[in-house]
Amino acid sequence: MMSPEVTVAQYLLLRLKEIGVDHLFAVPGDFVLGFLNQVLKSDLKYVGTCNELNAAYAADGYARIRGIGAFASTYGVGELSAVNGVAGAFAERVPVVVITGSPATINFRTRPLLHHTLGDYQIPLKMYEKVTAASTQLVSAQTAPAEIDRVLKACLSRQQPVYISFPSDVVMMPCQRPEAFHFPMPAPSDQGALQEALTEALEMLDKARDPIVIGDVELIRFKLQKEFAALIDTTGFPFVAMMLGKTVLSEHHPQFIGLFAGDRSRGYVRERVGSADCILQLGGLMTDFNTGGFTTRLDNTRTISANLRSVKIQHHYYENVYLHDFILGLTEKLSRRDPAAFKVQCAAEGCVHRHTELYQPDAPQPLTIRRFFDRMSHFIEKNSIVIAETGVSLFSAAEMLMPEGTTFIGQTFYGSIGYTIGATLGAGMAAQGRRVILFVGDGSFQVTCQDLSTMIRYGLKPIIFLINNDGYTIERVIVDRPYNDIQPWHYHKLVEVFGGSPGLDVRTEGELEEALDKAATADSLVFIEVHTGRMDCPDALRSAGRSMAKTNQLD
């Protein structure tokens, strides 16, 4: 018979397990050791990372696959090292639980000059309040369970990080064993506003002869893909995705015509969206990268834009109308139309994406970015997880047609370079039965490379393509100056330094084929260093560079 009491640490760990967390990323430090000792005795698997920033990135990548992630660090020096990773999760709406092992409660009152502290012990909490949906400091066993439940519900309902400061003396305090967790339910829409929004939207959509649907990131974060798919299948409408919403539905869907990023879109996609007589935009986040440098130019008179808690139709705003209810209402009331009537060129046909184009290697030819990603479009398998670092990798991989069941991860909004090493660790832990493929640049890799060793330590088997183009190309396309240069490394040799199998060095199309043959049969992490030209990058990235140079008034 189970004891009716548990420690506060056990309470939190039981709750994390209940809401979907099986792995906890962490870096030890004296204030958090008591909590980590309880982790080792729990059903959660401890995953030690090389630094706190990567722990935060790993929890972010984990959450994008599992729906929730968590990491722990020590007070002050640890948690503040991680705050940039949490800020990225906050910006991109990724639910991460931040757990800080902090000094004993008496120290918060007396404020001795302990190591890692700043005089005012509340400074870290105040900082995290700016990049979390909810935060708490657990001060007693009497209040801790309710506070834990409160912030976890906020994490799930808001799909953003939350912060728990866990004083070392509260860790082992006894409290009541948790009852079943009450998962937060979506708030109901204002029925009057919902019906008015549906009436106006249905009138526009029913009249439309050439409608288009734009699917984006909120559909993914709030797990509305099934509802979105039902709407698309019911109406027959063609649809596009934005970069943040890439792989919201299968890119082989017969009604999917491609990625929409304003002027950076492929010509056919740009023309179809521009000529649509009604645009239904669902879950959009109108960031600069997502909109092709704010070049989407959607005509308000033809656009229905629905976000998580509001709908805008032409010049009318409907508040407290929830995206879930709005999609269901449209699906129920719109009449079925034959997709063939819209005469669309779906992305999987007609050579509109790399995957549909023939690739034949020319063995002695030096690799270029275009040819490399042409080849990758035929290498990635179904149900993979593809992760692309900000810069050449992200803008190139975004143009690929992803196979069925593939999940695409890129920090398209926050764009913190180095994000993907930790995210690959997290995604790999979250889905150990799926192939994880990472595309990362040399500059970004130098920021966070240490946790390549963590992947090796825990037996993960991603395929990592490091694009060595001799520095910060994403910055060079903005302005090319010496500060974009970095020290050249023999990147592929680091795998052996970190305890893994030898990496591979690739400069020609023939060498790439040999490396891919080895990768196909490998049963461990595969690291392939791909050499390309310093300024070799996709046109979309050059366009982004010009936009950023103009925005920042650079020569």
C-alpha positions in Angstrom: 0.0 0.0 0.0 1.4 3.4 -1.0 2.1 6.0 1.7 -0.4 8.8 1.7 2.5 11.2 1.9 5.4 12.0 -0.5 8.1 14.6 -0.4 7.5 17.8 -2.3 10.2 16.7 -4.8 8.4 13.4 -5.4 5.1 15.3 -5.9 6.7 17.4 -8.7 8.3 14.4 -10.3 5.0 12.4 -10.2 3.3 15.3 -11.8 5.9 15.6 -14.6 5.6 11.9 -15.4 1.8 12.2 -15.4 1.8 15.0 -18.0 4.2 13.3 -20.3 7.8 14.0 -19.2 10.0 10.9 -19.1 13.4 12.6 -19.2 14.8 15.5 -17.2 17.7 17.4 -18.6 20.0 18.9 -16.0 23.4 20.2 -14.9 24.3 19.6 -11.2 25.1 22.4 -8.7 25.0 22.3 -5.0 21.6 24.0 -4.5 19.9 21.5 -6.9 21.6 18.3 -5.8 19.0 17.4 -3.2 16.3 17.5 -6.0 18.5 15.6 -8.4 19.0 12.8 -5.8 15.2 12.4 -5.9 15.2 12.4 -9.7 17.6 9.4 -9.6 15.1 7.5 -7.5 12.1 8.4 -9.7 10.6 7.1 -12.9 12.2 10.0 -14.8 15.4 9.4 -16.6 18.2 11.9 -15.7 20.0 13.3 -18.7 23.1 15.3 -17.8 24.1 18.0 -20.4 27.3 19.8 -20.7 25.9 23.2 -19.9 22.6 24.8 -18.8 21.9 26.5 -22.1 21.9 23.2 -23.9 19.7 21.7 -21.2 17.1 24.4 -22.0 17.5 23.8 -25.8 17.1 20.1 -25.2 13.9 20.5 -23.2 12.6 22.7 -26.0 13.4 20.1 -28.7 11.9 17.4 -26.4 8.7 19.4 -26.0 8.2 19.9 -29.7 8.0 16.1 -30.1 6.4 15.1 -26.8 4.2 18.1 -26.0 6.1 19.0 -22.8 9.7 19.1 -21.7 11.7 19.9 -18.5 15.1 20.8 -17.2 16.8 21.6 -13.9 19.7 23.7 -12.9 21.2 25.4 -9.9 20.4 28.9 -8.7 21.9 32.0 -10.2 24.8 30.9 -12.4 23.0 27.9 -13.7 19.5 29.2 -14.4 20.8 32.5 -15.8 23.0 30.5 -18.2 19.8 28.8 -19.4 17.6 31.9 -19.7 18.2 32.4 -23.4 17.0 28.9 -24.2 13.9 29.6 -22.2 13.3 32.9 -23.9 13.3 31.1 -27.3 10.7 28.6 -26.0 8.6 31.6 -24.8 8.8 33.3 -28.1 7.9 30.2 -30.1 5.3 28.9 -27.7 7.0 25.7 -26.5 6.0 24.3 -23.1 9.1 23.8 -21.0 9.2 23.4 -17.2 12.2 25.2 -15.6 13.2 23.9 -12.2 15.8 25.8 -10.2 17.4 24.4 -7.1 17.7 27.4 -4.9 19.1 28.3 -1.4 17.1 27.4 1.7 14.1 29.5 2.5 15.8 31.1 5.5 18.4 32.6 3.2 15.8 34.4 1.2 14.9 36.2 4.4 18.3 36.9 5.8 20.2 37.3 2.5 23.7 36.2 3.4 26.3 36.6 0.7 26.2 33.0 -0.5 28.0 32.0 -3.7 25.9 32.3 -6.9 23.7 35.0 -5.3 23.2 38.7 -6.2 22.3 40.3 -2.9 18.6 40.4 -3.9 17.7 36.7 -4.0 14.6 37.5 -6.1 16.5 38.8 -9.1 16.4 35.4 -11.0 12.7 35.0 -10.4 12.0 38.5 -11.6 14.0 37.8 -14.7 12.2 34.6 -15.5 8.8 36.2 -14.9 9.5 38.1 -18.2 9.9 34.9 -20.3 7.5 32.5 -18.7 3.7 32.1 -18.6 3.8 31.5 -14.8 6.3 31.3 -12.0 6.5 30.3 -8.4 8.9 29.9 -5.5 7.9 26.9 -3.3 8.1 28.1 0.2 6.4 25.4 2.2 4.9 21.9 1.9 1.5 23.3 2.6 1.4 25.5 -0.5 3.8 23.7 -2.8 1.3 21.1 -4.3 -1.2 23.8 -5.3 1.6 26.0 -6.7 3.1 23.1 -8.7 -0.3 22.3 -10.2 -1.0 25.9 -11.0 2.2 26.5 -13.0 2.0 23.1 -14.8 -1.6 23.9 -15.9 -0.4 27.3 -17.2 2.4 25.6 -19.1 0.0 23.3 -20.9 -2.8 25.8 -21.5 -0.5 28.6 -22.7 2.0 26.3 -24.4 4.9 28.4 -22.9 7.6 27.9 -20.3 7.0 28.0 -16.6 9.5 28.5 -13.7 9.7 26.7 -10.4 12.2 27.9 -7.8 12.8 25.0 -5.4 14.5 25.9 -2.1 16.8 23.1 -0.9 15.0 22.8 2.5 11.6 22.3 0.8 12.8 19.3 -1.3 12.3 16.7 1.3 9.3 18.2 3.2 6.3 15.8 3.3 3.1 16.6 1.6 0.0 14.7 0.4 0.4 12.3 -2.5 -1.1 13.9 -5.6 -4.5 12.9 -6.9 -5.2 12.6 -10.6 -4.0 15.7 -12.5 -6.8 17.8 -14.0 -5.6 18.8 -17.4 -6.6 22.3 -18.3 -9.6 22.5 -20.6 -9.8 25.2 -23.3 -12.0 28.1 -22.3 -15.3 28.3 -24.2 -15.7 30.8 -26.9 -18.0 33.8 -26.6 -20.9 32.1 -28.5 -22.3 35.4 -29.8 -18.9 36.5 -31.2 -18.2 33.0 -32.5 -21.5 32.8 -34.5 -21.0 36.3 -35.9 -17.5 35.4 -37.0 -18.6 32.2 -38.6 -21.5 33.9 -40.4 -19.2 36.5 -41.9 -16.5 34.0 -42.8 -18.9 31.5 -44.3 -20.3 34.2 -46.6 -16.9 35.0 -47.9 -15.8 31.4 -48.3 -19.0 30.2 -50.0 -18.6 33.0 -52.6 -14.9 32.3 -53.2 -14.0 30.7 -56.6 -10.2 30.6 -55.8 -9.8 30.3 -52.1 -6.5 29.5 -50.3 -5.8 28.3 -46.8 -2.6 29.3 -44.9 -1.7 27.0 -42.0 0.8 28.0 -39.4 2.5 27.4 -36.0 -0.5 27.7 -33.6 -2.1 24.7 -35.3 1.0 22.7 -34.3 1.5 24.1 -30.8 -2.1 23.7 -29.8 -2.4 20.3 -31.4 -5.0 21.2 -33.9 -3.6 19.3 -36.9 -6.5 16.8 -36.9 -9.1 19.6 -36.9 -7.1 21.4 -39.6 -6.9 18.2 -41.7 -10.7 17.7 -41.4 -11.3 21.2 -42.6 -9.0 20.8 -45.6 -10.5 17.4 -46.5 -14.1 18.5 -46.1 -13.7 21.7 -48.2 -11.3 20.6 -50.9 -9.5 23.9 -50.5 -5.8 24.1 -51.5 -3.5 25.1 -48.7 0.0 26.4 -48.0 2.1 26.4 -44.8 4.4 29.1 -43.5 8.0 28.4 -42.3 7.0 28.2 -38.6 4.1 25.8 -39.6 6.2 23.6 -41.9 4.9 19.9 -41.8 1.7 21.0 -40.0 0.1 18.4 -42.4 1.7 16.0 -44.8 3.6 17.9 -47.6 2.4 15.1 -49.9 -1.2 16.0 -49.3 -2.9 16.4 -52.8 -4.1 19.9 -51.8 -0.8 21.2 -50.4 0.9 23.5 -52.9 4.0 24.6 -51.0 5.6 26.9 -48.5 4.4 30.5 -48.4 6.9 33.2 -47.3 5.8 36.3 -49.2 8.1 37.4 -51.9 10.5 34.5 -51.0 8.0 31.9 -52.0 8.2 29.8 -55.2 6.6 31.6 -58.1 3.6 29.3 -58.3 2.8 29.6 -54.6 3.3 33.4 -54.6 0.9 33.7 -57.6 -1.8 31.4 -56.1 -1.9 33.2 -52.8 -1.7 36.6 -54.5 -4.6 35.8 -56.9 -6.8 34.1 -54.3 -10.2 35.8 -53.9 -10.5 34.6 -50.3 -7.6 33.8 -47.9 -8.2 31.8 -44.7 -5.2 32.2 -42.4 -5.2 29.9 -39.4 -2.7 30.2 -36.5 -0.3 32.6 -38.1 2.6 34.3 -36.4 3.6 37.2 -38.7 7.3 37.4 -37.9 9.9 38.7 -40.4 11.3 35.3 -41.4 7.9 33.8 -41.5 6.6 36.5 -43.8 9.6 36.8 -46.1 10.6 40.0 -44.6 7.0 41.3 -44.1 6.3 40.8 -47.8 3.1 38.6 -47.5 0.9 41.7 -48.3 -2.4 39.9 -47.6 -5.3 42.0 -48.7 -7.5 42.7 -45.7 -10.6 42.8 -47.8 -10.1 39.2 -48.8 -8.5 37.8 -45.7 -10.0 35.9 -42.7 -7.3 35.6 -40.0 -7.9 33.4 -37.0 -5.5 33.1 -34.1 -5.7 31.3 -30.8 -8.2 33.6 -29.1 -9.4 36.0 -31.8 -10.6 36.3 -35.4 -10.1 39.2 -37.8 -12.3 39.4 -40.9 -11.6 42.3 -43.2 -11.8 45.1 -40.7 -13.8 43.4 -38.0 -12.3 41.9 -34.8 -14.0 39.1 -32.8 -12.4 38.6 -29.4 -12.7 35.5 -27.3 -13.3 33.3 -30.3 -11.0 30.3 -30.0 -9.2 28.8 -33.0 -10.4 25.3 -32.2 -14.1 26.3 -32.1 -13.7 28.5 -35.3 -12.2 25.6 -37.3 -14.8 23.1 -36.1 -17.6 25.6 -37.0 -16.2 26.1 -40.5 -15.8 22.4 -41.1 -19.4 21.7 -40.0 -21.0 24.4 -42.2 -18.9 24.7 -45.3 -20.0 22.6 -48.2 -17.8 20.0 -49.8 -16.1 21.0 -53.0 -14.1 18.9 -55.4 -10.4 19.7 -55.1 -9.9 19.2 -58.8 -12.2 22.2 -59.4 -9.4 24.4 -58.0 -6.9 23.2 -60.6 -3.9 23.3 -58.2 -0.4 22.0 -58.8 0.3 20.1 -55.6 3.8 20.3 -54.2 4.5 16.6 -54.7 4.0 16.8 -58.4 5.2 18.9 -61.3 8.8 19.5 -60.2 7.9 22.3 -57.8 10.1 20.9 -55.0 13.5 19.3 -54.8 12.1 15.9 -54.1 10.3 15.7 -57.4 13.5 16.7 -59.4 15.9 14.0 -60.7 19.2 13.9 -59.0 22.3 12.2 -60.5 25.6 12.6 -58.7 28.6 14.0 -60.6 31.4 12.3 -58.6 34.3 14.8 -59.0 32.2 17.9 -58.7 32.7 20.0 -55.6 29.6 20.2 -53.5 27.3 23.3 -53.6 24.5 24.1 -51.2 21.9 23.6 -53.9 23.2 20.2 -55.0 23.7 19.1 -51.4 20.1 19.8 -50.5 18.9 18.4 -53.8 20.5 15.1 -52.7 19.1 15.4 -49.1 15.6 15.6 -50.5 16.0 12.0 -51.7 17.9 10.8 -48.6 15.5 11.7 -45.8 13.1 8.8 -45.0 9.5 8.7 -43.9 8.7 9.6 -40.2 12.0 11.3 -39.7 12.6 14.3 -37.5 14.5 17.0 -39.5 16.1 19.8 -37.5 17.7 22.8 -39.3 19.8 25.5 -37.7 19.1 29.2 -38.4 20.9 30.4 -41.5 21.9 28.4 -44.6 20.5 25.2 -43.2 17.1 26.5 -42.2 16.5 28.4 -45.4 17.6 25.5 -47.6 15.9 22.7 -45.7 12.6 24.7 -45.6 12.5 24.4 -49.4 12.6 20.6 -49.3 9.5 18.5 -49.6 9.4 16.4 -46.4 8.5 12.8 -46.6 5.2 11.4 -45.0 5.2 11.6 -41.2 8.2 13.8 -41.0 8.4 16.5 -38.3 10.4 19.6 -39.1 12.0 21.7 -36.3 13.6 25.1 -36.8 13.8 28.1 -34.5 12.4 30.3 -37.2 11.2 33.2 -35.0 13.7 33.5 -32.1 16.7 32.4 -34.3 19.3 31.8 -31.6 22.3 30.2 -33.3 23.4 27.0 -31.6 19.8 26.1 -30.7 19.8 22.9 -32.8 22.5 20.9 -31.0 20.5 20.9 -27.8 17.3 20.5 -29.7 18.6 17.4 -31.5 19.5 15.9 -28.1 16.1 16.6 -26.8 14.2 15.3 -29.9 16.4 12.2 -30.0 15.5 11.4 -26.3 11.8 12.1 -27.0 11.6 9.8 -30.0 14.3 7.1 -29.9 12.5 5.0 -32.5 12.7 7.8 -35.2 15.6 8.9 -37.3 16.8 12.4 -36.4 18.6 14.4 -39.0 20.4 17.7 -38.2 21.6 20.3 -40.6 23.9 22.8 -38.7 26.5 25.4 -39.8 30.0 25.6 -38.5 29.5 28.9 -36.7 26.4 27.7 -34.9 28.1 24.5 -34.0 30.9 26.3 -32.3 28.5 27.9 -29.9 27.0 24.7 -28.4 29.0 21.7 -29.7 29.8 20.1 -26.3 26.5 18.2 -26.2 27.4 16.2 -29.2 29.2 14.2 -26.5 25.9 13.8 -24.5 24.2 12.3 -27.6 27.1 9.8 -27.7 26.9 9.2 -24.0 23.2 8.2 -24.1 23.5 6.1 -27.3 21.5 8.4 -29.6 21.9 7.9 -33.3 21.2 11.1 -35.2 22.8 11.8 -38.6 24.4 15.2 -38.3 25.4 17.2 -41.4 27.7 20.1 -40.5 27.9 22.6 -43.3 31.4 24.1 -43.2 31.3 27.4 -45.1 34.0 29.1 -43.1 32.1 31.3 -40.7 28.9 33.2 -40.2 27.3 33.2 -43.6 24.0 34.4 -42.3 25.7 37.5 -41.0 27.8 37.9 -44.2 24.7 38.2 -46.4 23.8 41.1 -44.2 27.2 42.7 -44.2 30.5 41.0 -44.9 33.1 42.0 -42.3 36.0 40.3 -40.4 33.9 39.7 -37.3 32.1 37.0 -39.3 35.3 35.0 -39.5 35.8 32.1 -37.0 38.7 29.8 -36.2 38.6 26.8 -38.6 38.1 23.4 -36.8 38.5 19.9 -38.1 34.9 19.3 -37.1 34.5 15.7 -38.1 37.4 14.8 -35.8 35.6 16.0 -32.7 33.3 13.0 -32.7 36.3 10.8 -31.8 37.4 13.3 -29.2 33.9 13.1 -27.6 34.1 9.2 -27.6 32.2 8.4 -30.8 32.9 6.7 -34.1 35.1 8.6 -36.6 33.4 11.4 -38.5 33.3 11.8 -42.2 34.8 14.6 -44.4 33.0 15.4 -47.6 34.0 17.8 -50.4 32.6 16.3 -53.6 29.4 14.8 -54.8 31.1 11.4 -55.0 32.4 11.6 -51.5 28.9 12.5 -50.3 27.5 9.3 -51.8 30.1 7.2 -50.0 29.3 9.0 -46.8 25.6 8.4 -47.2 26.2 4.7 -47.9 28.0 4.4 -44.6 25.3 6.4 -42.8 22.6 4.1 -44.1 24.0 1.1 -42.3 25.5 2.8 -39.2 24.2 1.9 -35.7 25.6 4.9 -34.0 25.7 8.7 -34.3 26.9 9.7 -37.8 28.7 13.0 -38.3 29.4 14.3 -41.8 31.3 17.5 -42.4 30.2 19.0 -45.7 32.5 21.7 -47.3 30.9 24.4 -49.4 31.8 27.9 -50.6 31.9 30.8 -48.1 29.1 32.7 -49.7 27.2 29.7 -51.1 23.6 30.0 -49.9 20.0 30.0 -51.1 18.4 33.1 -52.6 15.9 33.2 -49.8 18.7 33.8 -47.3 20.3 36.5 -49.5 16.9 38.2 -49.6 16.6 38.0 -45.8 20.1 39.5 -45.5 19.1 42.4 -47.7 16.0 43.0 -45.5 18.0 42.8 -42.3 20.7 45.2 -43.7 18.0 47.7 -44.6 16.2 47.4 -41.3 19.5 47.9 -39.3 20.7 50.7 -41.7 23.9 48.8 -42.6 26.0 49.4 -45.7 
